[in-house]
């Protein structure tokens, strides 16, 4: 298991297994894992989602367990497979939420008959982004839990797409149910943060037969293995307000994304509040907060067989994802 970056705080949570065992929730302290499914009530739980569903009780217990690593049977993390740290009921995803990213996209997609200079177009794009941040609303759509995979699992590249792209994102994990909450209250409903890579088949998103209906995020983003998640759930109080976390993705060792969450148009509190106005957010649900500039489509370099992505967000650990060509039928689903 690769060592990429450490998590902040005295402990984190995850979901693990041995090669021949069912996944179990684990408390991680200094490279050791305590199997929480083996502990008697009220200490134990069958899943990390069960812990999140009773987070106000669970968190103090986890703190006490982490302070006594000499108690119980602790397993070496290096011997375990790391799974997605939680099984959500719902996944919500924010798009076009980083200032620099939106400006880059605006310039790339300028109309052919746009007579403005690049400087004039850039100035206008900055003004439009500022207006949207001040007066507009976030853009949030839904994903499917079936797309989740572990932080070190291979990414299958289907043979019907040639434009598989990366989108590294900070992911908020809900602990307390949220419905129609104000931005000032929204962070209180987050139990933890983790890392998500919102992989996208770009050539499956836009469909000629849909016309003005728009994009098809279901088939472009929700293939099996297209959302590497984890490695851990880092409690929100270990992170604090997530307004300056570094989001970095390297492709084959070369930095492609490297931005602070300060560049978000709508911060995490605004995103949670907005999503909760029409959707009841439940414990274990994921809210992906958007991807910064530096996607493959920007670089003109999409993912290929054998590529390796190494992805980190400060305080949350890191992912390592190897791309593997998948041989199936040639038709697009």
Secondary structure in CASP SS format (residue, H / E / C, confidence):
PFRMAT SS
TARGET T0000
AUTHOR 0000-0000-0000
METHOD secondary structure of the structure
MODEL  1
X C 1.00
X C 1.00
X C 1.00
X C 1.00
X C 1.00
X C 1.00
X E 1.00
X C 1.00
X C 1.00
X C 1.00
X C 1.00
X E 1.00
X E 1.00
X E 1.00
X E 1.00
X E 1.00
X E 1.00
X C 1.00
X C 1.00
X C 1.00
X C 1.00
X C 1.00
X C 1.00
X E 1.00
X E 1.00
X E 1.00
X E 1.00
X E 1.00
X E 1.00
X C 1.00
X C 1.00
X E 1.00
X E 1.00
X E 1.00
X E 1.00
X H 1.00
X H 1.00
X H 1.00
X C 1.00
X C 1.00
X C 1.00
X C 1.00
X C 1.00
X C 1.00
X C 1.00
X C 1.00
X C 1.00
X H 1.00
X H 1.00
X H 1.00
X H 1.00
X H 1.00
X H 1.00
X C 1.00
X H 1.00
X H 1.00
X H 1.00
X H 1.00
X H 1.00
X H 1.00
X H 1.00
X H 1.00
X H 1.00
X H 1.00
X H 1.00
X H 1.00
X H 1.00
X C 1.00
X C 1.00
X C 1.00
X C 1.00
X C 1.00
X C 1.00
X E 1.00
X E 1.00
X E 1.00
X H 1.00
X H 1.00
X H 1.00
X C 1.00
X E 1.00
X E 1.00
X E 1.00
X C 1.00
X C 1.00
X C 1.00
X C 1.00
X C 1.00
X C 1.00
X C 1.00
X E 1.00
X E 1.00
X E 1.00
X E 1.00
X E 1.00
X C 1.00
X C 1.00
X E 1.00
X H 1.00
X H 1.00
X H 1.00
X H 1.00
X H 1.00
X H 1.00
X H 1.00
X H 1.00
X H 1.00
X H 1.00
X C 1.00
X C 1.00
X C 1.00
X C 1.00
X C 1.00
X C 1.00
X C 1.00
X C 1.00
X C 1.00
X H 1.00
X H 1.00
X H 1.00
X H 1.00
X H 1.00
X H 1.00
X H 1.00
X H 1.00
X H 1.00
X H 1.00
X H 1.00
X H 1.00
X H 1.00
X H 1.00
X H 1.00
X H 1.00
X H 1.00
X H 1.00
X C 1.00
X C 1.00
X C 1.00
X E 1.00
X E 1.00
X E 1.00
X E 1.00
X E 1.00
X C 1.00
X H 1.00
X H 1.00
X H 1.00
X E 1.00
X E 1.00
X C 1.00
X C 1.00
X C 1.00
X C 1.00
X C 1.00
X E 1.00
X E 1.00
X E 1.00
X E 1.00
X C 1.00
X C 1.00
X C 1.00
X C 1.00
X C 1.00
X E 1.00
X E 1.00
X C 1.00
X C 1.00
X E 1.00
X E 1.00
X E 1.00
X E 1.00
X E 1.00
X E 1.00
X E 1.00
X C 1.00
X C 1.00
X C 1.00
X E 1.00
X C 1.00
X C 1.00
X C 1.00
X C 1.00
X H 1.00
X H 1.00
X H 1.00
X H 1.00
X H 1.00
X H 1.00
X H 1.00
X E 1.00
X E 1.00
X E 1.00
X E 1.00
X E 1.00
X E 1.00
X E 1.00
X E 1.00
X E 1.00
X C 1.00
X E 1.00
X E 1.00
X H 1.00
X H 1.00
X H 1.00
X C 1.00
X E 1.00
X C 1.00
X C 1.00
X C 1.00
X C 1.00
X H 1.00
X H 1.00
X H 1.00
X C 1.00
X E 1.00
X C 1.00
X H 1.00
X H 1.00
X H 1.00
X H 1.00
X H 1.00
X C 1.00
X C 1.00
X C 1.00
X C 1.00
X C 1.00
X E 1.00
X E 1.00
X E 1.00
X C 1.00
X C 1.00
X C 1.00
X E 1.00
X E 1.00
X E 1.00
X H 1.00
X H 1.00
X H 1.00
X H 1.00
X C 1.00
X C 1.00
X C 1.00
X C 1.00
X C 1.00
X C 1.00
X E 1.00
X E 1.00
X E 1.00
X E 1.00
X E 1.00
X E 1.00
X C 1.00
X C 1.00
X E 1.00
X E 1.00
X E 1.00
X E 1.00
X E 1.00
X E 1.00
X E 1.00
X H 1.00
X H 1.00
X H 1.00
X E 1.00
X C 1.00
X C 1.00
X C 1.00
X H 1.00
X H 1.00
X H 1.00
X H 1.00
X H 1.00
X H 1.00
X H 1.00
X H 1.00
X H 1.00
X C 1.00
X C 1.00
X C 1.00
X C 1.00
X E 1.00
X C 1.00
X C 1.00
X C 1.00
X C 1.00
X E 1.00
X E 1.00
X E 1.00
X E 1.00
X E 1.00
X E 1.00
X C 1.00
X C 1.00
X C 1.00
X C 1.00
X H 1.00
X H 1.00
X H 1.00
X H 1.00
X C 1.00
X C 1.00
X C 1.00
X C 1.00
X C 1.00
X C 1.00
X C 1.00
X C 1.00
X E 1.00
X E 1.00
X E 1.00
X E 1.00
X E 1.00
X E 1.00
X C 1.00
X C 1.00
X E 1.00
X C 1.00
X E 1.00
X E 1.00
X E 1.00
X E 1.00
X E 1.00
X E 1.00
X E 1.00
X E 1.00
X E 1.00
X C 1.00
X C 1.00
X C 1.00
X C 1.00
X C 1.00
X C 1.00
X C 1.00
END
